[in-house]
Amino acid sequence: MPWKGEKKPYRIWLSEIILQQTRVEQGMGYYHRFIEQYPTIQALAKAPDQQVFKLWEGLGYYNRCRNLLHTAREIVEKRNGIFPDTYEELIMLKGVGPYTAAAIASFAYNLPYAVVDGNVFRVLARYMGIDIATDSTAGKKIFHDLAYQMLDKKEPASYNQAIMDFGATICKPMSPLCSVCPLQSGCAALATGKVNQLPLKEKTLQRRTRFFNYFILEYRQKIWVQQRMVKDIWQHLFEFYLLETDRQVHWDAFLIQNCLKNQLNIHESTVKKISESLVQQLTHQQIKGQFIHLQFKQKPASLKGGEWKTKAQIRELAFPKLIASYLPTIKS
């Protein structure tokens, strides 16, 4: 992984923000592209919002991207482009929590702060046989205190990287390699048969399914798009005209025309295509999307808030992964 052994705080911070809620295999390509396009924090701070969002496209959790831009500009404008070098200052940065602050403090400045991620929680819970939920108030304190006690204060960066790697490669969530584990003789979970029961979690996310019906409205080789401003998933990304329903709709020409008439006072249109259902799985919800491509001979006057864009212009905009995956199929 390119950020291993990295000492530049900008690169460490960038990698940690990208890897929040993202698998390493997916995040690595984004890290390389960001470093190539924005090699310094000054370059990132000067970049237009939509250009950065476009580069982030597909990573999800777009609030991370907004915080990335906010923090980059704050460091350039208020700190002359120099990253804070204390944990107390780092944790005050937008989008930087205890884990990220500890990572930057230990990896960039070799300060004695324990990095506690899911891998560390798992190693500590199993090795010490701790059956307290890692996401409970008491559990968080116990695990963070324990992580600090076990930290090698002289080599915090090496120790943090080692225990994280150990959790990722040996003490894995599923099918851990207990038979070849160098710590097996002292592992409480292995001795008591609790390896697959630890760590414990108190909360489970409420999952739900949402149905997004996108109307691709085309007039004279241009397509109507709008920016998603609601405080929900995909805020500030672009989308087509959206109708969210509480269940799957089996669209046909009659239903489409009826919907256009009732919602937009549109009476004439040609249905070019009705897509199959596409699915995007988020952490706490599943989005099922369908695309209805329509063509108009007259420009609808009832559409408000969006813009008519050519296909070339649309390619420059940042869309949610669900829409971005469908864009190549649109032919004006």
GIHURA-V488773 format. One record per backbone hydrogen bond with DSSP energy under -0.5 kcal/mol. NH is the residue of the N-H (numbers start at 1). CO is the residue of the C=O. E is the energy in kcal/mol with one decimal. If there is no record, write none. Layout:
nh:co:e
NH:CO:E
NH:CO:E
This chain:
nh:co:e
4:1:-1.8
6:3:-1.8
9:7:-0.5
12:8:-2.1
13:9:-2.8
14:10:-2.4
15:11:-2.4
16:12:-2.3
17:13:-2.3
18:14:-2.2
19:15:-2.1
20:16:-0.6
20:17:-0.9
22:19:-1.6
27:23:-2.7
28:24:-2.1
29:25:-0.5
30:26:-0.7
31:27:-2.4
32:28:-2.2
33:29:-2.2
34:30:-2.6
35:31:-2.5
36:32:-2.2
37:33:-2.4
38:34:-3.4
44:40:-1.7
45:41:-2.4
46:42:-1.6
47:43:-0.7
47:44:-0.7
52:48:-1.8
53:49:-2.6
54:50:-2.0
55:51:-1.7
56:52:-1.9
57:53:-0.9
57:54:-0.5
59:56:-2.3
64:61:-2.1
66:62:-1.9
67:63:-2.5
68:64:-2.1
69:65:-2.1
70:66:-2.3
71:67:-2.8
72:68:-2.3
73:69:-2.3
74:70:-2.0
75:71:-2.6
76:72:-2.0
77:73:-2.7
78:74:-2.7
79:74:-0.5
79:75:-1.3
80:76:-0.5
81:75:-2.4
82:75:-0.5
82:79:-1.8
83:81:-0.5
90:86:-2.5
91:87:-2.4
92:89:-0.9
93:90:-1.7
96:93:-1.8
97:95:-0.6
101:97:-2.7
102:98:-2.2
103:99:-2.3
104:100:-2.5
105:101:-2.6
106:102:-2.6
107:103:-2.7
108:104:-2.1
109:104:-0.8
109:105:-0.9
110:106:-1.1
111:105:-2.2
113:111:-2.2
116:114:-0.6
117:115:-0.7
121:117:-2.6
122:118:-2.1
123:119:-2.4
124:120:-2.6
125:121:-2.6
126:122:-2.3
127:123:-2.8
128:124:-2.4
129:125:-0.8
130:125:-1.7
131:129:-0.6
134:200:-2.6
136:133:-1.3
140:136:-2.7
141:137:-1.6
142:138:-2.4
143:139:-2.8
144:140:-2.2
145:141:-2.6
146:142:-2.4
147:143:-2.6
148:144:-1.9
149:145:-2.2
150:146:-2.2
151:147:-0.8
153:151:-1.0
159:155:-2.4
160:156:-2.8
161:157:-2.1
162:158:-2.2
163:159:-2.6
164:160:-1.9
165:161:-2.4
166:162:-2.4
167:163:-1.8
168:164:-1.6
169:165:-2.1
170:166:-2.4
171:166:-2.3
172:170:-1.7
177:170:-2.4
178:176:-1.7
180:177:-1.1
181:178:-0.9
184:181:-1.4
186:183:-1.3
187:183:-0.5
187:184:-0.9
188:127:-1.9
188:186:-0.6
189:126:-2.2
191:187:-1.8
192:188:-1.6
193:189:-0.6
193:190:-0.6
194:189:-2.8
195:189:-0.7
197:194:-1.3
198:194:-1.1
198:195:-0.6
207:205:-0.7
208:284:-1.0
210:286:-2.9
211:245:-1.0
212:210:-0.6
212:288:-2.5
213:211:-0.6
213:243:-2.1
214:212:-0.7
214:290:-3.2
215:213:-0.5
215:241:-3.1
216:214:-0.7
216:292:-2.4
217:215:-1.0
218:216:-0.6
218:294:-2.4
219:222:-2.9
220:296:-0.5
222:219:-1.2
223:309:-3.3
224:217:-2.2
225:307:-2.8
226:239:-2.7
228:237:-3.8
229:227:-0.8
232:230:-2.0
235:232:-0.9
236:228:-4.5
237:234:-1.9
238:318:-2.9
239:226:-2.4
241:215:-1.2
243:213:-2.4
245:211:-2.1
251:249:-1.1
256:252:-2.4
257:253:-2.5
258:254:-2.3
259:255:-2.3
260:256:-2.6
261:257:-2.2
262:258:-2.3
263:259:-2.7
264:260:-1.9
265:260:-0.5
265:261:-0.9
266:260:-1.8
267:265:-0.5
270:295:-2.5
272:270:-0.7
272:293:-2.8
273:293:-1.4
275:291:-3.0
278:289:-3.4
280:287:-2.6
282:280:-0.7
282:285:-2.8
286:208:-2.9
287:280:-3.0
288:210:-3.0
288:286:-0.6
289:278:-3.2
289:287:-0.6
290:212:-2.1
292:214:-3.0
293:273:-2.9
293:291:-0.6
294:216:-3.2
294:292:-0.6
295:270:-2.5
296:218:-2.5
307:225:-2.8
309:223:-2.8
309:307:-0.6
311:221:-0.5
314:310:-2.3
315:311:-1.6
316:313:-1.2
317:314:-1.6
319:317:-0.6
320:238:-0.7
324:320:-2.9
325:321:-2.3
326:323:-1.2
327:323:-1.7
328:324:-0.6
329:326:-2.1
330:327:-1.9
332:330:-0.5
